[in-house]
Amino acid sequence: MLGTGDSTATTFAEADTTAEISKICEPLMNSYVGSPSKASSYKILGVTPSQESWDQGDRTFVCLAQNADKSPLNNSIKNS
């Protein structure tokens, strides 16, 4: 897990987009691995609130990483 971040989108439709996931998760990825160039070896996976949890006030995104080729991560990628 790279971390979490809260969406500033005003509607669920705005939040449930690749652009919103990128806005929240890319800085976490770059910081976690140590540089933007190293981050390119990995793919960001963003877990967004469901419509139901959004309606209840949940704005938190969970940001995860995987290898770009989808092979398993066997070690931490922190400062890799």
Secondary structure as GFF3:
##gff-version 3
##sequence-region A 1 80
A	DSSP	beta_strand	3	6	.	.	.	ID=ss1
A	DSSP	alpha_helix	12	15	.	.	.	ID=ss2
A	DSSP	alpha_helix	18	33	.	.	.	ID=ss3
A	DSSP	alpha_helix	36	39	.	.	.	ID=ss4
A	DSSP	beta_strand	42	47	.	.	.	ID=ss5
A	DSSP	alpha_helix	51	55	.	.	.	ID=ss6
A	DSSP	beta_strand	60	67	.	.	.	ID=ss7
###
